[in-house]
Amino acid sequence: MPSVDLDPFQPLFVPGPTQLFIRDFKDRVTPNDTQRNTLIVAGIYIVVIFILWHLPYLRVIIYPFKLLTVGFHEMSHAFVGVLTCAKIYSIELDPDEGGATSMSGGVPWLTLPAGYLGSSFIGAALIACGFNTNASKVASIVLAVFFLFTLWWARKNWLSWLLIFGMSGLIVLFWFVGGGIALRYLVLFIGVMSCMYVIWDVVDDTLARKVNTSDASEFARICGCCPSRVWGFLWLIVACIFFALGIIVGLVSFKQNLEQQKIDSSHFLPVPGSSSHAVSLSPNYHVAAWAVIILLSMLRLL
């Protein structure tokens, strides 16, 4: 029997690039303790939102957030309309938790699916930011810009004004609670709410056909190749993919534990009471003053 000369220092199996990528990806998506707690909170949000969404009297608790997700939906229509050279006349948010974007021109086969797909993307981005305090601060600033555009297009709708000012006050309040930690959970809640809205609204309006017309039915009428339920089902799959991607991006990108996030947050747009606030007090006041001046100037244009 021939002998085989084996070098004890030479590995029998050298993993290839694919195996290394899978191993590295598995390590990166494995949550640490802080991320695991965030996932648990997100799961609780899903259960609570599902319960409150379907109970007749308790649904008023999440009513403002439902209207906010409707605003994401309509804003996505308007944003893609602007990109396709449409003229936006108005955005309306009505008390029945519905909405409408009035526009002319543009490319309908892009603007119609933009509502659900845009809401899914916004929700996924907010979920990812909900894993990190500094990312949540950035997300809240982006939300402020979104609010300004919504006020511009919905300036004649009093409900939109009440909703946006209420949400702005809530975001500012949560920014100052726990050094911004509370803001992270608020951003996470809004992200989960946005993704849940897309999933359930597609099911109600398209698959269950609880309404006569929907974005999917109009899209099916324009395309003429597939019925509305097919498009609704495809948008539902995309919404679920966005939801999963938001979680994956959060797990991969933000590995800092809670203490590290507190330290990082104290040096990035610090709030009163943080350790570095005394060092950066004056610059922050200048930034805040300019922000107020710009905001008031834009509101005068409304």
Phi, psi and chi 1 to 4 in degrees:
 res  aa     phi    psi   chi1   chi2   chi3   chi4
   1 MET       -  123.0 -178.9  176.6 -179.8      -
   2 PRO   -67.6  144.4   25.8  -34.8      -      -
   3 SER   -89.2  150.6   61.6      -      -      -
   4 VAL  -113.1  123.3  179.1      -      -      -
   5 ASP   -87.2  108.6 -174.3   16.0      -      -
   6 LEU  -106.9  130.1  -64.3  177.2      -      -
   7 ASP   -84.6  115.3 -175.5   -3.3      -      -
   8 PRO   -64.3  -18.9   24.0  -33.6      -      -
   9 PHE   -93.0   -3.3  -60.6  101.2      -      -
  10 GLN  -100.3  119.1 -179.4   69.0   26.4      -
  11 PRO   -63.9  141.5   22.6  -31.6      -      -
  12 LEU   -71.3  -27.5  -62.5  178.2      -      -
  13 PHE  -135.1  123.6  172.7   73.0      -      -
  14 VAL  -105.3  114.1  178.2      -      -      -
  15 PRO   -64.8  139.9   22.5  -32.1      -      -
  16 GLY   -83.2  180.0      -      -      -      -
  17 PRO   -58.8  -37.6  -23.3   33.7      -      -
  18 THR   -65.6  -45.2  -57.1      -      -      -
  19 GLN   -64.1  -39.0  -71.4   78.9    9.5      -
  20 LEU   -65.3  -39.8  -69.9  174.9      -      -
  21 PHE   -64.5  -44.1  173.2   79.0      -      -
  22 ILE   -63.1  -42.7  -66.0  175.3      -      -
  23 ARG   -64.6  -44.5 -178.2 -173.8  -57.4  173.3
  24 ASP   -65.3  -41.1 -179.1   65.9      -      -
  25 PHE   -64.3  -40.0  179.4   76.2      -      -
  26 LYS   -63.4  -39.5 -177.1  178.6  179.0 -179.8
  27 ASP   -66.2  -39.1  -68.3  -22.7      -      -
  28 ARG   -74.1  -30.7  -66.8 -176.1   67.6   85.2
  29 VAL   -89.9   -4.8  -62.8      -      -      -
  30 THR   -73.9  118.4  -59.7      -      -      -
  31 PRO   -73.5  143.7   26.3  -33.9      -      -
  32 ASN   -83.7 -174.0   56.0   29.6      -      -
  33 ASP   -62.6  -42.8  -69.0  -21.9      -      -
  34 THR   -65.4  -43.1  -59.0      -      -      -
  35 GLN   -67.1  -35.4  -68.7  177.0  -36.6      -
  36 ARG   -63.7  -40.3 -170.0  175.4  -64.1  109.0
  37 ASN   -65.0  -37.7  -67.6  -25.6      -      -
  38 THR   -63.9  -41.5  -57.5      -      -      -
  39 LEU   -63.9  -38.8  -69.1  174.6      -      -
  40 ILE   -63.7  -43.0  -67.5  173.4      -      -
  41 VAL   -63.3  -41.8  171.9      -      -      -
  42 ALA   -61.6  -40.6      -      -      -      -
  43 GLY   -63.1  -40.4      -      -      -      -
  44 ILE   -63.6  -40.1  -65.4  173.6      -      -
  45 TYR   -57.6  -44.2  -76.2  164.1      -      -
  46 ILE   -60.3  -45.9  -66.6  174.2      -      -
  47 VAL   -65.2  -45.8  174.8      -      -      -
  48 VAL   -64.4  -44.2  171.4      -      -      -
  49 ILE   -62.9  -41.7  -69.1  171.5      -      -
  50 PHE   -61.0  -42.3  179.4   81.4      -      -
  51 ILE   -68.0  -50.0  -66.1  174.2      -      -
  52 LEU   -67.3  -28.2  -64.2  179.1      -      -
  53 TRP   -64.2  -32.7 -166.7  -71.6      -      -
  54 HIS  -108.5   -3.3  -64.5   89.7      -      -
  55 LEU   -91.5  129.1  -69.1 -178.5      -      -
  56 PRO   -57.6  -44.2  -22.7   32.7      -      -
  57 TYR   -95.3  -28.3  -61.3  103.7      -      -
  58 LEU   -84.2  -13.8  -66.1 -179.7      -      -
  59 ARG   -64.8  -17.3   67.2  178.1   60.6  178.8
  60 VAL   -64.0  -21.8   68.2      -      -      -
  61 ILE   -62.8  -41.3  -62.3  175.2      -      -
  62 ILE  -101.1   10.5   59.5  171.1      -      -
  63 TYR   -55.3  -46.9  178.5   75.1      -      -
  64 PRO   -61.3  -36.6  -21.9   34.4      -      -
  65 PHE   -71.3  -32.2  -65.8   97.3      -      -
  66 LYS   -65.2  -41.3  -67.5  176.6   74.5  172.3
  67 LEU   -65.7  -35.2  -79.0  176.7      -      -
  68 LEU   -63.5  -41.3 -179.4   62.7      -      -
  69 THR   -67.1  -33.0   56.2      -      -      -
  70 VAL   -63.2  -38.1  172.8      -      -      -
  71 GLY   -62.3  -39.6      -      -      -      -
  72 PHE   -58.7  -43.0  -69.4  152.8      -      -
  73 HIS   -60.9  -50.7  179.6   98.6      -      -
  74 GLU   -70.0  -36.1  -59.0  -56.3  -30.0      -
  75 MET   -63.7  -35.0 -178.7   64.0 -173.3      -
  76 SER   -66.3  -41.6  -61.1      -      -      -
  77 HIS   -55.7  -49.4  -77.7  -53.6      -      -
  78 ALA   -66.2  -39.6      -      -      -      -
  79 PHE   -64.8  -46.7 -177.9   72.1      -      -
  80 VAL   -67.3  -32.9  175.9      -      -      -
  81 GLY   -61.0  -42.7      -      -      -      -
  82 VAL   -63.3  -41.4  169.9      -      -      -
  83 LEU   -65.1  -26.2  -67.0 -179.7      -      -
  84 THR  -103.6   24.0   56.4      -      -      -
  85 CYS    65.9   31.3  -59.0      -      -      -
  86 ALA   -85.7  156.1      -      -      -      -
  87 LYS  -100.7  119.8 -178.0  177.3 -179.1  179.9
  88 ILE   -92.3  123.8  -49.1  -59.7      -      -
  89 TYR   -93.5  -45.2  -65.0  106.9      -      -
  90 SER  -165.4  160.0   65.3      -      -      -
  91 ILE  -124.2  131.5  -70.7  178.7      -      -
  92 GLU  -123.4  136.6  -64.5 -178.2    3.7      -
  93 LEU  -120.5  113.9  -54.3  178.4      -      -
  94 ASP  -100.8  162.1   60.8   57.0      -      -
  95 PRO   -62.7  -13.1  -23.4   34.0      -      -
  96 ASP   -86.4   15.5  -65.9  -33.2      -      -
  97 GLU    64.7   25.4  -63.3  145.4   16.7      -
  98 GLY  -108.0 -177.7      -      -      -      -
  99 GLY  -160.1  165.5      -      -      -      -
 100 ALA  -152.2  138.8      -      -      -      -
 101 THR  -116.6  119.3  -59.2      -      -      -
 102 SER   -96.1  121.6  177.0      -      -      -
 103 MET  -150.0  164.2   70.9  174.1   75.8      -
 104 SER  -134.4  146.4   61.8      -      -      -
 105 GLY    82.4 -158.9      -      -      -      -
 106 GLY    80.1 -170.8      -      -      -      -
 107 VAL  -116.5  102.4 -177.2      -      -      -
 108 PRO   -57.4  -35.9  -24.5   34.2      -      -
 109 TRP   -74.0   -2.5   58.7  -88.7      -      -
 110 LEU  -106.4  -39.5  -70.7  178.1      -      -
 111 THR   -73.3  -32.2   57.3      -      -      -
 112 LEU   -67.7  -50.6  -77.7  171.9      -      -
 113 PRO   -74.0  -10.2   26.2  -33.6      -      -
 114 ALA   -64.0  -27.9      -      -      -      -
 115 GLY   -60.7  -57.1      -      -      -      -
 116 TYR   -71.3  -42.7  -72.8  126.5      -      -
 117 LEU   -68.2  -38.7  -59.2 -175.9      -      -
 118 GLY   -65.5  -41.9      -      -      -      -
 119 SER   -62.0  -39.1  -63.6      -      -      -
 120 SER   -64.0  -43.5  -59.6      -      -      -
 121 PHE   -64.5  -44.7  175.8   77.3      -      -
 122 ILE   -61.8  -45.0  -67.0  172.7      -      -
 123 GLY   -60.8  -43.8      -      -      -      -
 124 ALA   -63.6  -41.4      -      -      -      -
 125 ALA   -63.5  -40.9      -      -      -      -
 126 LEU   -68.3  -36.9  -67.3  177.6      -      -
 127 ILE   -62.3  -45.0  -71.4  174.4      -      -
 128 ALA   -61.1  -43.5      -      -      -      -
 129 CYS   -66.8  -25.7  -68.1      -      -      -
 130 GLY   -67.0   -6.9      -      -      -      -
 131 PHE   -86.8   -7.2  -78.9   82.2      -      -
 132 ASN  -144.1  138.9 -178.0  -92.5      -      -
 133 THR   -67.8  -48.2  -56.6      -      -      -
 134 ASN   -64.1  -38.7  -74.9  -12.0      -      -
 135 ALA   -63.9  -34.7      -      -      -      -
 136 SER   -67.8  -34.8  -63.5      -      -      -
 137 LYS   -63.1  -44.7  -69.7 -178.5  177.5 -178.9
 138 VAL   -62.0  -42.3  174.6      -      -      -
 139 ALA   -61.9  -37.6      -      -      -      -
 140 SER   -67.2  -33.5   65.3      -      -      -
 141 ILE   -67.5  -41.4  -63.8  174.6      -      -
 142 VAL   -62.6  -39.5  174.9      -      -      -
 143 LEU   -61.5  -36.6  -76.1  176.9      -      -
 144 ALA   -62.2  -41.3      -      -      -      -
 145 VAL   -64.1  -41.8  175.8      -      -      -
 146 PHE   -59.0  -41.6  158.7   80.4      -      -
 147 PHE   -61.9  -40.4  -70.4  159.7      -      -
 148 LEU   -63.5  -44.7  -71.4  176.1      -      -
 149 PHE   -64.3  -38.7  -82.2  104.5      -      -
 150 THR   -64.8  -40.6  -56.7      -      -      -
 151 LEU   -63.8  -34.1  -77.3 -179.6      -      -
 152 TRP   -64.9  -44.3  168.8 -107.1      -      -
 153 TRP   -84.4  -19.1  -78.9  -43.1      -      -
 154 ALA  -115.6   30.8      -      -      -      -
 155 ARG   -66.1  -18.1   55.4 -172.9  179.5  -85.9
 156 LYS   -96.6    3.8  -64.5 -178.6 -180.0  179.3
 157 ASN  -107.1  107.6 -173.4  -90.3      -      -
 158 TRP   -64.6  -31.1   63.6  -90.9      -      -
 159 LEU   -64.7  -37.5 -175.2   61.3      -      -
 160 SER   -64.1  -40.2  -59.3      -      -      -
 161 TRP   -62.7  -47.4  -78.2   82.1      -      -
 162 LEU   -61.1  -43.7  -69.8  178.2      -      -
 163 LEU   -62.1  -48.2  170.9   69.1      -      -
 164 ILE   -70.6  -40.3  -71.4  176.9      -      -
 165 PHE   -67.1  -36.9  -82.9  115.6      -      -
 166 GLY   -64.4  -44.9      -      -      -      -
 167 MET   -66.7  -36.8  -75.0  -63.7  167.8      -
 168 SER   -62.9  -43.3  -60.4      -      -      -
 169 GLY   -63.7  -38.7      -      -      -      -
 170 LEU   -65.8  -40.9 -168.1   63.3      -      -
 171 ILE   -64.8  -43.7  -71.3  174.6      -      -
 172 VAL   -61.8  -42.7  171.6      -      -      -
 173 LEU   -60.9  -46.4  174.4   63.6      -      -
 174 PHE   -70.8  -24.0  -84.2   56.5      -      -
 175 TRP   -62.5  -33.4 -169.7  -56.7      -      -
 176 PHE   -92.0   -1.4  -73.7   83.3      -      -
 177 VAL   -97.4  122.6  176.1      -      -      -
 178 GLY    65.3   29.9      -      -      -      -
 179 GLY    65.4   25.3      -      -      -      -
 180 GLY    97.7   -4.5      -      -      -      -
 181 ILE   -64.5  -40.4  -62.0  -62.1      -      -
 182 ALA   -63.1  -34.2      -      -      -      -
 183 LEU   -62.3  -35.7  179.4   66.0      -      -
 184 ARG   -61.2  -42.1  178.8  164.7   71.3   89.1
 185 TYR   -74.1  -28.3  -70.9  108.7      -      -
 186 LEU   -68.5  -45.0  177.0   62.9      -      -
 187 VAL   -61.6  -40.6  169.1      -      -      -
 188 LEU   -62.2  -42.0  179.4   66.3      -      -
 189 PHE   -63.6  -44.8  179.2   81.9      -      -
 190 ILE   -62.9  -39.3  -63.6  175.1      -      -
 191 GLY   -63.9  -46.5      -      -      -      -
 192 VAL   -62.0  -41.1  172.1      -      -      -
 193 MET   -62.5  -41.0 -174.9   77.1 -175.4      -
 194 SER   -64.9  -44.4 -177.3      -      -      -
 195 CYS   -66.5  -40.8  -72.8      -      -      -
 196 MET   -64.8  -37.9  -70.5  -66.9   96.2      -
 197 TYR   -59.6  -45.6  160.4   77.9      -      -
 198 VAL   -61.7  -47.0  173.7      -      -      -
 199 ILE   -62.3  -49.7  -66.8  174.0      -      -
 200 TRP   -73.6  -33.8  -71.3  -31.1      -      -
 201 ASP   -69.7  -38.1 -158.6   54.3      -      -
 202 VAL   -63.0  -42.3  168.6      -      -      -
 203 VAL   -64.0  -45.2  172.1      -      -      -
 204 ASP   -67.9  -48.8  -74.6  -15.0      -      -
 205 ASP   -81.3  -26.9  -67.8   -6.7      -      -
 206 THR  -113.3  -57.5  -55.1      -      -      -
 207 LEU   -75.9  -43.2  -58.2 -178.5      -      -
 208 ALA   -85.7  -13.4      -      -      -      -
 209 ARG    52.8   54.9  -69.1 -168.7  179.0  -83.4
 210 LYS   -85.1   -8.5  -68.2 -175.7  178.3 -179.8
 211 VAL  -127.3  156.9  -63.3      -      -      -
 212 ASN   -77.3  -37.4  -65.9  -34.2      -      -
 213 THR  -125.2  151.8   60.3      -      -      -
 214 SER  -156.6  173.5   63.3      -      -      -
 215 ASP   -60.1  -37.8  -68.1  -17.5      -      -
 216 ALA   -66.8  -40.0      -      -      -      -
 217 SER   -67.0  -39.5   62.0      -      -      -
 218 GLU   -67.3  -38.7  -71.4  -63.0  -46.5      -
 219 PHE   -65.2  -40.7 -169.7   75.7      -      -
 220 ALA   -64.7  -36.2      -      -      -      -
 221 ARG   -66.5  -37.9 -176.9 -177.2   61.1   83.0
 222 ILE   -73.5  -45.2  -67.0  174.8      -      -
 223 CYS   -74.0  -45.1  -66.5      -      -      -
 224 GLY    75.1    5.2      -      -      -      -
 225 CYS  -100.7  -28.0   58.4      -      -      -
 226 CYS  -137.7  149.8  -61.8      -      -      -
 227 PRO   -69.2  165.7   23.5  -32.7      -      -
 228 SER   -62.9  -32.7   60.2      -      -      -
 229 ARG   -65.6  -31.6  -72.8 -173.6  175.6 -179.9
 230 VAL   -66.0  -46.9  172.9      -      -      -
 231 TRP   -65.0  -40.3  -66.0  114.9      -      -
 232 GLY   -61.5  -40.4      -      -      -      -
 233 PHE   -65.4  -40.4 -178.8   72.1      -      -
 234 LEU   -64.5  -42.8  -68.5  176.2      -      -
 235 TRP   -65.4  -33.6  -64.2  -11.8      -      -
 236 LEU   -64.4  -42.7 -178.6   63.6      -      -
 237 ILE   -62.0  -43.9  -66.5  176.6      -      -
 238 VAL   -62.3  -40.9  173.0      -      -      -
 239 ALA   -61.6  -41.9      -      -      -      -
 240 CYS   -65.6  -38.1  -66.7      -      -      -
 241 ILE   -64.0  -44.1  -67.7  174.8      -      -
 242 PHE   -59.8  -42.7  -88.2  126.0      -      -
 243 PHE   -57.5  -48.9 -160.0  159.6      -      -
 244 ALA   -64.7  -40.7      -      -      -      -
 245 LEU   -64.9  -36.1  -73.1  177.5      -      -
 246 GLY   -59.9  -42.0      -      -      -      -
 247 ILE   -67.2  -44.2  -65.2  174.9      -      -
 248 ILE   -62.9  -44.6  -67.4  173.5      -      -
 249 VAL   -61.6  -41.1  170.9      -      -      -
 250 GLY   -62.2  -41.9      -      -      -      -
 251 LEU   -67.0  -40.0  -68.7  174.7      -      -
 252 VAL   -76.1  -38.9  171.7      -      -      -
 253 SER   -86.5  -30.4  -57.4      -      -      -
 254 PHE  -121.7   87.4  -54.5  114.9      -      -
 255 LYS   -96.2    2.3  -74.5  -65.3 -176.4 -177.4
 256 GLN   -67.4  139.9  -59.9   91.2  -20.7      -
 257 ASN   -79.5 -179.3   58.6   32.8      -      -
 258 LEU   -63.3  -40.9 -170.5   59.3      -      -
 259 GLU   -65.9  -42.3  -67.1  -59.0  -38.4      -
 260 GLN   -63.1  -38.6  -69.8  173.4  -32.6      -
 261 GLN   -64.7  -38.0  -69.4 -168.9   34.1      -
 262 LYS   -64.0  -41.1  -72.3 -177.9  178.6  179.5
 263 ILE   -65.8  -47.0  -64.2  174.6      -      -
 264 ASP   -62.6  -39.6  -66.7  -19.0      -      -
 265 SER   -66.7  -31.8  177.7      -      -      -
 266 SER   -69.2  -15.9   66.3      -      -      -
 267 HIS  -107.2   -3.9  -65.3   87.1      -      -
 268 PHE  -122.6  109.9  179.3   76.1      -      -
 269 LEU    47.5   58.9  -60.7  176.4      -      -
 270 PRO   -66.5  154.4   25.3  -33.7      -      -
 271 VAL  -108.2  161.6  -61.9      -      -      -
 272 PRO   -55.1  134.2  -27.0   35.1      -      -
 273 GLY   103.2  -15.1      -      -      -      -
 274 SER   -79.7  161.5   61.7      -      -      -
 275 SER   -66.2  -31.8   58.4      -      -      -
 276 SER   -98.2    8.2   62.8      -      -      -
 277 HIS   -66.4  -36.3  178.8   65.7      -      -
 278 ALA   -66.1  -30.0      -      -      -      -
 279 VAL   -72.7  -38.8  177.8      -      -      -
 280 SER  -110.8   27.4   56.9      -      -      -
 281 LEU   -67.2  -48.5 -178.4   62.5      -      -
 282 SER   -64.1  -48.5  178.7      -      -      -
 283 PRO   -57.1  -39.0  -23.9   33.8      -      -
 284 ASN   -64.4  -38.6  -78.3  -23.0      -      -
 285 TYR   -65.9  -36.6  -85.5  138.3      -      -
 286 HIS   -64.1  -44.2  -73.9  -56.0      -      -
 287 VAL   -62.2  -43.5  172.4      -      -      -
 288 ALA   -63.9  -40.3      -      -      -      -
 289 ALA   -62.6  -44.8      -      -      -      -
 290 TRP   -64.2  -38.1  -83.2  108.3      -      -
 291 ALA   -62.4  -42.0      -      -      -      -
 292 VAL   -64.7  -42.5  170.8      -      -      -
 293 ILE   -61.8  -44.9  -67.0  173.5      -      -
 294 ILE   -64.3  -42.2  -65.5  172.9      -      -
 295 LEU   -62.4  -45.4  176.2   60.7      -      -
 296 LEU   -65.4  -36.0  -67.8  176.4      -      -
 297 SER   -64.7  -40.8  -59.3      -      -      -
 298 MET   -69.3  -35.9  -64.6 -173.7   71.1      -
 299 LEU   -68.2  -32.2  -69.5  179.0      -      -
 300 ARG   -65.4  -31.3  -72.0 -177.0   60.6 -173.1
 301 LEU   -70.0  -22.5  -64.6  175.5      -      -
 302 LEU   -71.1      -  -61.1  178.0      -      -
